[in-house]
Amino acid sequence: MTPTSHTSSRALAFACAVLAIAVATLLAPWVGRLWPAALPGPVTAENPLPCLSYAPFRRAGHTPFDPALVVTPEMIEADLALLRPLTGCVRTYGLDHGLDAVPAIAARLGLRVALGAWIGRDPVANEAQVERALELARAHPGVVDRLVIGNEVLLRRELSPEALAALLERARAQSPVPVTYADVWEFWRRHAPVLLPHVDVAAIHVLPYWEDDPVAVDQAVEHVHRIAQEMRQALAPKPVWVAETGWPAAGRARGPAQAGREAQARFVRELLVREAREPIGFNLIEAFDQPWKRRLEGPMGGAWGLFDAQGRLRVPMQGDQAPDPRAPWVLGAALAGVLAALAATVAGRRRDGALEERDRAGPFGPWGVAVLTISGAWLAALAALQALTIVQGGRSALEAVALALAAGVSAAAGLAAAASLAARDLPRPSPMTPGGATRGPTATLGAVADRPGGMRLHAARAFESIPVALLFTAAVLALWNVFDGRYRPLPWAFLAGPALLWALRWVLQGAVAGRRHVDRPPPTPAARALAWVLVATGPALLWLEGLANLQALATVVALAMLAITVLWPRAAAAGRHGGPAVSPRRDPACTHTSNATSAAGAARDAL
C-alpha cells in the first residue's frame, strides 16, 4: 500500500465512522417503533372520555367548504356508533351538511350533545345557525345539554368581541340550556370583560402542541390542568369547560412538542388516568382524522383523531400502543439502499474488469465500497422520510410537486457526493493506463472509462449543475419555513443527506496528500449568493423554533454544512500538499480523454 492510499484509507475510515453514527442516530428510534410502546394506564372506566369532538368530514372528498355536500344520517349514525363505547358526549361545530341530524341520532344511541353553531362574518348565516341550534335544543331536551355559539371566532378575527357578545346574549335569552363560546384560553383571558356576562360557561381551548410556547408531551397534561385552574380563578364565578385539548399524530415538531402516534397515545392515556384521579372535565379533539384540514394546517391538521379517517381506533384504551406501521417502510428503505449500493459497486467492478484486465479493483476500493454502502442506507432512509412528508405534508398539488422536486435534487446531489467521496480510496494513479483511459479518483458513480462520449463525461456535465440546484432548493425550503413555516414541514430530511456527504468531502478535501488533483473553479456568484441566504435563514429559523426543536436544529445544521462548503472552499490544488499537480500526458491520441477526465474531476470537486 502506498503512503497515498494509506492516508486515503484513513480518511475514508473517518468518513465511514461519521456516516455510521448518522445512520444509527436516524434509524434507532424507528427500530424501537417496530415493537409496541408501553402507555400509562390502563383506562378501566366505562365511557372514559368526558366528551369528544365530532365532525363527519373524514371520507374522501368531504369538506365543509363544499356547499353541496350532505352527510347522510346513516353515515353519522355509523360514526357515532363507533364513538359510543368510548364516550357519552359529542361536541359538534355547525349545523350545515346534514349535521342538524346529530341530536336525533344521539338520542337513539344514548349520547349527549354539546351542540355547536358555526359563527363567521356573514350575519345572515349566523342568524340561521343560532335559530336552528335553538330549535334543536328545544326539540331534544336531555340530549342537547349546552349550546356552543361560535368556535374561535375571535382567533380568526371574523367578529369583534362586542358583536359576538350581542349574538351570545340573544342566544342566551332564548336557550333552554346553558350557552357558551369556545376559543383559545388566551383570547378568553383577553376578552373576558366583554364576553363573560353573556355566557353561562366559559369554554376554553388548551392545546399544548399549538401554544405560542409549545409544551413537550411529557409535560402536556400538567400544562392542561394548570391552565384550567388558572382560568377558573380568572373567570370566577363562571364555570370553565376545557372544550378542546388533544395531540396530533403526525406533523412537524414545534419547539419541544413532537407530533406522532406514540406521543398522541401517551397524551390521551395520561390525560384519562389523571382525569380519573383529578377530574377537570374536558372535550378531546377529535373523534376522526379529517384529511381536508391538511390543506389549511398541513399534516397536523388532519391527524388529531382518536380514530383515523378509515374509522380504525389509533389510541387504545387498554394495553400498549401498536407498532408504528411506518417503521418497516423506513428501515426497509435503508436496507434497500445498502443492497443497491453493493450491487452498483459489483456491477462497476465487472465493467471495469471487462475493459481493463490489469485492474479489476473497480472505481472504488474497500473503504470506498464501505462509504457507498453506508451512504446508501443514509440516503435511502431519508428518501423514505421525504416520501412520507410529501404524502402527508403537501397542502396542495403545487406544494407536493415542489417537495417532490426537492427530493429529486436531494437524491441526485447525495448520490453524486457519495460517489465522489468514495472514489478517494485509490492508490495514486499513473497518468495514463495502457488502454489509453485515465484512471483515478475522478471516477464518478462508477463510470467505466473516459472514452469519447463516455458515461463519465456526460455525468460530469450533468453534475456541474447540481450544487447550485441544491443550494437553490435549500434556500427556498428555508425561506418557506422562516416566513410561512407554521404549517409546513421542516425540511431536514430533504437537506441532511447531501449536506452531510458534502461536508465530509469538504473536511477530507485536503486529507489525502499527493493525490492527483484537478483545480476546482471558484464558486459562482449565484452559489455564493444562495449560500449567504442559507447563512441568514439558519439563525432566523433557530430563533423561531428554539433549540429544543430537534427537527429545526437538524435543518439549521444542514444549512450550515451546505453554506460552509461554498463560502469557505478548500483549495484543491496538489501544491497545497507539497507536491505538484499531476496531469494526463499531452498525447494527441488522448486529448479527448484528458478533457473528459478534467470535466469529471472539476464537477466532482465542485461538489
C-alpha positions in Angstrom: 0.0 0.0 0.0 1.4 3.4 -1.0 1.5 6.3 1.5 -1.2 8.0 -0.5 -3.6 5.0 -0.4 -2.9 4.6 3.3 -3.8 8.2 4.0 -6.8 7.9 1.8 -8.0 4.8 3.6 -7.7 6.5 7.0 -9.7 9.5 5.6 -12.4 7.2 4.3 -12.4 5.3 7.6 -13.2 8.5 9.3 -16.0 9.2 6.8 -17.4 5.7 7.4 -17.5 6.3 11.2 -19.3 9.6 10.8 -21.8 8.2 8.4 -22.4 5.1 10.6 -23.1 7.4 13.6 -25.5 9.4 11.5 -27.3 6.3 10.2 -27.6 4.8 13.7 -29.0 8.1 15.1 -31.5 8.3 12.3 -32.7 4.6 12.5 -32.6 3.9 16.2 -36.0 5.5 17.0 -37.5 3.6 14.1 -36.2 0.3 15.3 -37.9 1.0 18.6 -41.2 1.6 16.8 -41.2 -2.0 15.5 -42.5 -3.1 18.9 -45.5 -2.0 21.0 -44.9 1.0 23.2 -45.9 1.0 26.9 -48.5 3.6 27.8 -49.9 5.0 31.1 -52.9 3.2 32.3 -54.8 1.1 31.6 -58.0 3.1 31.4 -60.7 1.0 33.0 -63.7 3.3 33.3 -66.7 2.8 31.1 -67.1 5.6 28.6 -63.7 7.1 29.8 -63.8 10.2 27.6 -65.9 13.0 29.1 -66.7 14.3 25.6 -65.3 14.0 22.1 -65.3 16.5 19.2 -67.2 15.1 16.2 -67.1 16.3 12.6 -68.2 13.9 9.8 -65.7 15.0 7.1 -63.4 12.1 7.3 -64.3 10.5 3.9 -62.6 11.1 0.6 -63.7 14.3 -1.0 -65.7 15.5 2.1 -65.0 19.1 3.2 -67.2 21.7 4.9 -66.2 24.1 2.1 -68.4 22.2 -0.3 -71.9 23.8 0.0 -73.5 20.9 -1.9 -72.2 18.2 0.5 -74.8 16.5 2.6 -73.6 13.8 5.0 -76.4 11.2 5.3 -77.9 10.2 8.7 -76.6 6.7 8.0 -73.0 7.9 7.8 -73.5 10.0 11.0 -75.0 7.1 12.9 -72.2 4.7 11.8 -69.7 7.3 13.1 -71.4 7.8 16.4 -71.8 4.1 17.0 -68.0 3.8 16.8 -67.7 6.5 19.5 -70.4 5.3 21.8 -68.2 2.7 23.7 -65.7 5.5 24.4 -67.8 8.5 25.4 -71.2 9.6 26.4 -70.9 13.0 24.8 -70.0 14.5 21.5 -69.3 18.2 20.6 -70.3 19.5 17.1 -69.3 22.7 15.4 -72.0 23.6 12.9 -75.4 22.6 11.6 -74.9 22.5 7.8 -74.2 19.5 5.6 -76.7 17.3 7.5 -75.2 17.9 11.0 -78.6 19.0 12.3 -79.4 15.3 12.4 -76.9 14.6 15.2 -79.2 15.3 18.2 -81.9 12.8 17.0 -79.3 10.1 16.2 -77.5 10.8 19.5 -80.8 10.3 21.4 -81.2 6.8 19.9 -77.6 5.9 20.9 -77.8 7.4 24.4 -75.3 10.3 23.8 -75.4 13.8 25.0 -74.5 16.7 22.6 -72.7 19.9 23.1 -74.3 21.5 20.0 -72.3 23.9 18.0 -73.5 26.8 15.9 -70.9 28.0 13.4 -70.4 31.7 13.5 -68.4 33.7 10.9 -68.5 37.0 9.1 -71.9 36.5 7.4 -74.7 37.9 9.7 -77.5 36.2 7.8 -75.7 32.8 8.1 -75.0 33.5 11.8 -78.7 34.1 12.5 -79.7 30.9 10.7 -77.2 28.9 12.7 -78.4 30.3 16.0 -82.1 29.8 15.2 -81.6 26.2 14.1 -79.5 25.5 17.2 -82.2 26.9 19.5 -84.8 24.8 17.7 -82.8 21.6 18.2 -82.2 22.4 21.9 -85.9 22.8 22.4 -86.7 19.6 20.4 -84.2 17.4 22.2 -84.3 18.1 25.9 -81.9 15.9 27.9 -79.8 15.3 24.7 -78.5 18.8 23.9 -77.0 19.9 27.2 -75.3 23.1 26.0 -75.1 25.4 23.0 -71.6 26.4 21.8 -72.3 29.6 19.9 -69.1 30.1 17.8 -65.8 28.5 17.7 -62.5 30.6 17.7 -64.3 33.5 16.0 -62.0 36.0 17.7 -58.9 34.0 16.9 -59.9 34.2 13.2 -60.9 37.9 13.6 -64.2 37.4 12.0 -66.2 39.3 14.5 -65.4 42.0 17.1 -65.8 41.0 20.8 -68.8 43.3 21.1 -70.6 41.9 18.0 -70.0 38.4 19.3 -71.2 39.3 22.8 -74.5 40.6 21.3 -75.0 37.4 19.5 -74.3 35.4 22.6 -76.8 37.4 24.6 -79.5 36.9 22.0 -79.0 33.1 22.1 -78.8 33.0 25.9 -82.1 34.9 26.3 -83.9 32.1 24.3 -81.9 29.0 25.1 -83.3 26.3 27.4 -79.8 25.1 28.0 -76.5 26.8 29.1 -74.8 28.9 26.4 -71.1 29.2 25.9 -68.5 30.4 23.4 -65.3 28.4 22.7 -61.9 29.9 22.0 -58.2 29.6 22.9 -57.7 30.4 26.5 -55.6 33.5 25.9 -58.5 35.0 24.0 -60.8 34.3 26.8 -58.4 36.0 29.2 -58.0 39.0 26.9 -61.7 39.5 26.2 -63.4 38.2 29.4 -64.8 41.6 30.5 -66.8 41.8 27.2 -67.8 38.1 26.9 -68.2 36.8 30.4 -71.6 38.5 31.2 -73.2 36.9 28.1 -72.4 33.2 28.7 -73.3 30.6 31.3 -70.0 28.7 30.9 -66.6 29.7 29.5 -65.3 27.1 27.0 -61.5 27.3 26.7 -59.2 25.5 24.3 -55.9 24.3 25.8 -53.7 22.7 23.1 -50.2 22.2 24.4 -48.8 21.5 20.8 -50.2 24.8 19.4 -49.3 27.1 22.3 -47.2 30.1 21.5 -44.6 28.4 23.7 -45.2 24.7 22.8 -45.1 22.1 25.5 -43.4 18.7 25.3 -45.7 15.7 25.6 -44.4 14.6 28.9 -45.4 17.9 30.4 -48.6 18.5 28.4 -51.2 17.0 30.8 -49.8 19.0 33.6 -50.0 22.1 31.4 -53.7 21.5 30.6 -54.5 21.1 34.3 -52.5 24.2 35.3 -54.2 26.4 32.7 -57.6 25.1 33.6 -57.1 26.0 37.3 -55.7 29.4 36.4 -58.7 30.2 34.1 -61.1 29.1 36.8 -59.6 31.6 39.1 -59.5 34.3 36.4 -63.1 33.8 35.2 -64.8 33.0 38.5 -67.6 32.8 39.3 -68.5 31.4 35.9 -67.6 27.7 35.4 -64.9 26.8 32.9 -65.0 23.9 30.5 -61.9 22.7 28.6 -63.7 22.5 25.3 -60.7 21.3 23.3 -57.5 19.5 24.2 -55.6 16.9 22.3 -52.4 16.0 20.4 -51.6 15.4 16.7 -50.5 12.0 15.4 -48.5 13.5 12.5 -46.7 16.7 11.5 -43.7 18.8 12.2 -42.2 19.4 15.6 -43.0 22.7 17.3 -40.3 23.6 19.9 -40.1 20.5 22.2 -43.6 19.3 21.1 -43.1 16.3 18.8 -46.1 15.2 16.8 -46.6 11.4 16.4 -48.7 8.4 17.0 -46.9 7.4 20.2 -47.0 11.0 21.6 -50.7 11.2 20.8 -51.5 7.9 22.6 -49.3 8.9 25.5 -51.1 12.2 25.9 -54.6 10.8 25.7 -53.9 7.9 28.1 -52.1 10.1 30.7 -54.9 12.6 30.5 -57.5 9.9 31.1 -55.6 8.5 34.0 -55.2 11.9 35.5 -59.0 12.6 34.9 -59.9 9.6 37.0 -57.9 10.9 39.8 -58.4 14.6 39.5 -61.3 15.4 37.2 -61.5 18.7 35.3 -64.0 17.8 32.6 -62.7 18.2 29.1 -63.6 17.6 25.4 -60.9 15.7 23.4 -60.3 16.9 19.9 -61.2 14.9 18.0 -63.1 11.7 17.0 -61.8 11.1 13.5 -58.9 12.4 11.3 -60.1 15.0 8.8 -58.0 14.9 5.7 -59.4 18.2 4.3 -57.7 20.1 7.1 -54.3 19.3 5.7 -54.8 22.0 3.0 -55.2 24.5 5.8 -52.9 23.2 8.6 -50.6 20.7 7.0 -50.3 17.1 8.2 -51.0 18.2 11.8 -54.5 19.4 10.9 -55.6 16.1 9.5 -54.2 13.9 12.3 -55.9 14.7 15.6 -58.3 11.8 15.5 -58.7 9.1 18.1 -59.7 7.2 15.0 -58.0 7.5 11.6 -60.0 8.5 8.5 -60.9 4.9 7.8 -62.5 4.5 11.3 -59.7 2.5 12.8 -59.0 3.2 16.5 -55.5 4.6 16.8 -55.3 5.2 20.5 -56.1 2.1 22.6 -57.7 2.4 26.0 -56.1 -0.9 27.1 -52.7 -2.3 26.6 -49.8 -0.9 24.7 -49.6 1.3 21.6 -49.3 -0.8 18.4 -46.1 -0.7 16.4 -45.7 2.2 14.0 -46.6 1.0 10.5 -44.2 3.4 9.0 -41.2 1.8 10.8 -40.8 -1.2 8.4 -41.0 1.3 5.5 -38.1 3.4 6.7 -36.0 0.5 7.8 -36.7 -1.4 4.7 -35.7 1.6 2.6 -32.3 1.7 4.5 -31.7 -2.0 3.7 -32.7 -1.5 0.1 -30.1 1.4 -0.1 -27.4 -0.9 1.2 -28.2 -3.6 -1.3 -28.4 -1.1 -4.2 -25.0 0.4 -3.3 -23.4 -3.1 -3.1 -25.0 -4.1 -6.4 -23.7 -0.9 -8.1 -20.2 -1.4 -6.9 -20.2 -5.1 -8.0 -21.5 -4.1 -11.4 -18.9 -1.3 -11.7 -16.1 -3.8 -10.9 -17.3 -6.2 -13.6 -17.5 -3.5 -16.2 -14.0 -2.2 -15.3 -12.6 -5.7 -15.4 -14.0 -6.4 -18.8 -12.5 -3.2 -20.2 -9.1 -3.5 -18.5 -7.6 -6.8 -17.5 -4.8 -5.3 -15.5 -7.1 -3.5 -13.0 -10.1 -5.4 -11.6 -10.3 -3.2 -8.4 -13.1 -1.1 -10.0 -13.6 2.6 -9.3 -13.9 2.1 -5.6 -11.6 0.3 -3.1 -12.7 -1.4 0.1 -13.1 1.7 2.1 -14.8 3.4 -0.8 -17.3 0.5 -1.0 -18.0 0.9 2.7 -18.6 4.6 2.2 -21.0 3.9 -0.6 -22.8 1.2 1.4 -23.4 3.3 4.4 -24.3 6.3 2.2 -26.9 4.1 0.5 -28.6 3.4 3.9 -28.4 7.1 4.8 -29.8 8.4 1.6 -32.5 5.7 1.2 -33.8 6.1 4.7 -34.0 9.9 4.3 -35.8 9.3 0.9 -38.4 7.2 2.7 -39.0 10.1 5.2 -39.2 12.5 2.3 -41.9 10.4 0.7 -43.9 10.3 3.9 -43.5 14.1 4.1 -44.7 14.6 0.5 -47.7 12.3 1.0 -48.8 13.9 4.3 -47.3 17.4 4.1 -48.2 18.8 0.7 -51.1 21.2 1.3 -51.7 21.5 -2.4 -50.7 19.8 -5.6 -48.2 22.6 -6.3 -46.6 22.2 -2.9 -46.5 18.4 -3.3 -44.8 18.8 -6.7 -42.3 21.3 -5.2 -41.4 18.9 -2.4 -41.1 16.0 -4.9 -38.6 18.2 -7.0 -36.7 18.9 -3.8 -36.5 15.2 -3.1 -35.1 14.6 -6.6 -32.4 17.3 -6.3 -31.5 15.9 -2.8 -31.2 12.4 -4.2 -29.0 13.5 -7.2 -26.7 15.6 -5.0 -26.4 12.9 -2.4 -25.5 10.2 -4.8 -23.0 12.4 -6.6 -21.4 13.4 -3.4 -21.3 9.8 -2.1 -19.6 8.6 -5.3 -17.1 11.5 -5.3 -16.2 10.9 -1.6 -15.9 7.1 -2.0 -13.6 7.4 -5.1 -10.8 8.7 -2.9 -9.8 5.2 -1.8 -7.5 4.7 -4.7 -3.7 4.4 -5.0 -2.0 7.3 -6.7 -2.7 6.5 -10.4 -0.3 6.8 -13.3 -1.4 9.5 -15.7 -2.5 7.0 -18.3 -3.3 3.3 -18.3 -2.1 1.1 -21.2 -5.5 1.1 -22.7 -5.4 4.9 -23.1 -8.1 5.5 -20.4 -7.2 7.8 -17.5 -8.0 6.2 -14.1 -8.2 7.6 -10.7 -10.3 9.4 -8.1 -12.1 11.3 -10.9 -14.3 8.3 -11.3 -17.9 9.4 -10.8 -20.7 6.9 -9.9 -18.8 4.0 -11.3 -18.2 5.4 -14.8 -16.3 2.7 -16.6 -14.0 4.6 -18.9 -13.0 8.1 -20.1 -13.8 7.2 -23.7 -15.0 9.9 -26.2 -18.7 10.5 -25.3 -18.5 8.0 -22.4 -20.6 8.0 -19.2 -18.1 9.9 -17.2 -18.1 13.0 -19.4 -21.9 13.0 -19.5 -22.1 12.6 -15.8 -19.6 15.3 -15.2 -21.5 17.8 -17.3 -24.8 16.8 -15.5 -23.3 17.1 -12.1 -21.9 20.6 -12.7 -25.5 21.9 -12.2 -26.2 20.0 -9.0 -24.5 22.3 -6.5 -26.5 25.4 -7.5 -29.7 23.4 -7.8 -29.3 22.0 -4.3 -28.4 25.4 -2.8 -31.4 26.9 -4.6 -33.7 24.1 -3.2 -32.3 24.6 0.3 -32.8 28.3 0.2 -36.4 28.0 -1.0 -37.3 25.4 1.7 -35.5 27.5 4.4 -37.3 30.8 3.4 -40.6 29.0 3.4 -40.1 28.0 7.0 -38.9 31.4 8.1 -41.7 33.4 6.6 -44.6 30.9 6.4 -43.5 27.8 8.3 -46.3 27.2 10.9 -48.0 24.5 8.8 -45.0 23.5 6.6 -42.8 20.5 7.3 -39.3 21.3 8.5 -37.0 20.3 5.5 -34.3 18.5 7.5 -35.0 15.2 5.7 -34.5 16.8 2.3 -31.2 18.5 3.2 -29.5 16.2 5.7 -28.5 13.6 3.1 -26.4 15.6 0.7 -25.4 18.1 3.3 -23.5 15.6 5.4 -21.8 14.0 2.4 -20.8 17.4 1.0 -19.5 18.4 4.4 -17.5 15.2 4.8 -16.0 15.7 1.4 -15.1 19.3 2.3 -13.4 18.1 5.6 -11.4 15.4 3.7 -10.6 17.7 0.7 -7.1 18.2 1.8 -6.6 15.0 3.8 -5.0 12.9 1.1 -1.6 14.4 0.3 0.0 13.7 -3.0 -3.1 12.6 -4.8 -3.8 13.8 -8.3 -6.0 16.9 -8.4 -7.9 18.9 -10.9 -8.1 22.5 -9.9 -11.6 23.4 -8.8 -13.1 26.6 -10.2 -14.2 29.1 -7.6 -17.9 29.1 -6.6 -20.1 31.1 -8.9 -21.7 34.3 -7.8 -25.1 32.5 -7.8 -23.8 29.8 -5.5 -22.3 32.3 -3.1 -25.5 34.4 -3.0 -27.5 31.3 -2.3 -25.1 30.2 0.4 -25.4 33.6 2.1 -29.2 33.1 2.1 -28.6 29.8 4.0 -26.4 31.6 6.5 -29.1 34.2 7.1 -32.0 31.9 7.3 -30.4 29.3 9.7 -30.2 31.6 12.8 -33.7 33.0 12.0 -35.2 29.5 11.8 -33.4 28.6 15.1 -34.7 31.7 16.8 -38.3 31.0 15.6 -38.3 27.3 16.6 -35.9 27.1 19.6 -33.1 24.8 20.5 -35.5 22.2 21.8 -36.9 21.5 18.3 -34.6 18.8 17.1 -36.0 18.9 13.5 -35.3 22.6 13.3 -31.8 22.0 14.8 -31.1 19.3 12.2 -32.3 21.7 9.4 -30.1 24.5 10.6 -27.0 22.2 10.8 -27.7 21.0 7.3 -28.0 24.6 6.0 -24.7 25.5 7.7 -22.9 22.5 6.2 -24.1 23.4 2.8 -23.1 27.0 3.2 -19.6 26.4 4.6 -18.6 24.2 1.6 -19.3 27.1 -0.7 -18.2 30.2 1.4 -15.1 28.5 2.8 -13.8 26.4 0.0 -10.8 24.1 0.5 -8.1 24.5 -2.1 -8.0 21.6 -4.5 -4.5 22.0 -5.9 -2.0 19.4 -5.1 0.6 22.1 -4.5 -1.1 22.9 -1.2 0.0 19.5 0.0 3.7 19.6 -1.0 3.6 18.1 -4.5 2.8 19.2 -8.0 -0.5 18.5 -9.6 -0.3 15.6 -11.9 -1.9 16.0 -15.3 -2.5 13.4 -18.0 0.3 13.5 -20.6 -0.3 15.5 -23.6 -0.7 12.7 -26.1 -2.7 13.8 -29.2 -4.5 10.4 -29.1 -5.7 11.1 -25.6 -6.7 14.8 -25.9 -10.4 14.0 -25.7 -9.8 11.6 -22.8 -7.9 14.3 -20.8 -10.7 16.8 -21.4 -13.3 14.3 -20.2 -11.2 13.5 -17.1 -10.8 17.2 -16.3 -14.5 17.8 -16.7 -15.3 14.9 -14.4 -12.8 16.0 -11.9 -13.9 19.6 -11.9 -17.5 18.5 -11.4 -16.6 16.2 -8.6 -14.6 18.9 -6.9 -17.4 21.3 -7.3 -19.3 19.0 -5.0 
